[in-house]
Amino acid sequence: MAKAKNKNEKKQEISDTVEAADNLEVKAVEKKSVTASYSPEELAEFKNIIIKKRSEIIEQLQALRDQMADPTTGQYVNESSPYSLHMAEQGTDAQEREKLFLWAQRENKFLGYLEDALQRIETGKYGICIECIDEPQMLCPSCPLIPKERLMAVPHTQHCLQVKQKMQNKV
């Protein structure tokens, strides 16, 4: 009789362990299926901000292209420009062209980030911290959503401020 009781107790223990494991699995699945997002009105507001910034960047890129182009031919100015006859002027011209080119690259990169943000709005993934989506870290009050104030300031961001600061501290 003692053996039968032991067997039943062991079966109950195993059953309890399996049930606990199942509960943990369900909780893990619940954590991963976070479906937080901003309202359609808020997303439209963010979209307008991004579109406005995108328009500004496109205007700046056009101004940079105009600065890099020869006004008479429309071609990009090169080192053999007839306007610079002195070596020092040629060096300054080359430096200015390089600076403009680097600025244009930076603006193009930013434009890509804005386009990605618009794509995330369309797919419903905008405003969710990519570090907190699978496992909310609860570093900010709106976790896993990026706080609205941060999105207003940096509309292309994919990280809440606390996660971004942690990332920068690691470097």
C-alpha positions, -999 to +999 in steps of 0.1 A: +000+000+000+029+023+007+043+017-028+009+025-044+008+057-024+044+066-035+035+059-071+004+082-069+024+109-052+051+107-079+024+108-106+009+138-090+044+155-088+050+148-124+016+161-133+022+192-113+056+197-129+041+193-164+013+217-156+038+243-143+059+240-174+028+244-196+019+276-176+054+289-181+051+282-219+018+300-221+032+330-202+062+331-226+039+330-256+018+358-241+049+379-236+060+375-272+026+383-287+025+419-274+001+438-296+005+473-284+003+501-308-007+537-312-042+547-323-049+554-360-051+591-352-017+591-335-002+572-364-016+597-388+000+625-368+034+607-368+030+601-405+024+638-412+055+646-391+076+621-411+063+633-445+071+669-435+106+660-425+110+639-457+100+670-478+125+691-459+153+666-466+144+663-503+146+701-505+180+701-488+193+674-511+182+694-541+200+725-527+232+704-522+230+690-557+226+726-570+257+736-550+277+707-565+267+714-600+283+739-624+256+766-630+265+770-667+266+733-677+246+716-650+274+690-647+290+682-614+320+705-608+353+685-610+389+693-601+398+707-635+374+736-631+385+767-649+374+789-620+402+778-597+436+787-611+456+787-579+465+754-561+452+767-527+419+775-543+417+741-559+424+725-525+396+745-509+373+737-538+380+700-534+374+702-496+341+720-502+330+694-527+339+666-504+320+683-475+289+687-497+291+651-508+294+638-472+265+660-462+244+647-491+253+611-480+241+618-445+209+634-457+203+604-480+208+580-451+183+600-430+158+599-458+161+561-458+153+560-421+122+582-427+111+559-455+116+529-432+095+546-406+067+552-431+068+515-440+065+506-403+035+528-400+019+509-429+027+475-415+016+484-379+050+481-364+057+518-359+064+531-324+073+498-308+107+494-293+125+466-312+144+456-280+112+454-259+088+438-283+096+402-275+103+407-239+092+441-224+120+454-202+097+480-185+124+507-186+098+533-196+062+537-186+048+529-220+069+498-226+070+482-253+057+514-270+082+542-275+070+572-256+051+597-278+074+626-269+105+606-282+087+598-314+078+635-319+115+644-315+130+615-334+102+601-356+124+574-372+136+558-340+131+521-332+143+523-296+129+539-265+153+564-248+163+541-220+173+512-243+192+537-265+211+550-235+219+514-224+232+507-259+254+538-259+268+530-225+279+495-237+300+511-265 
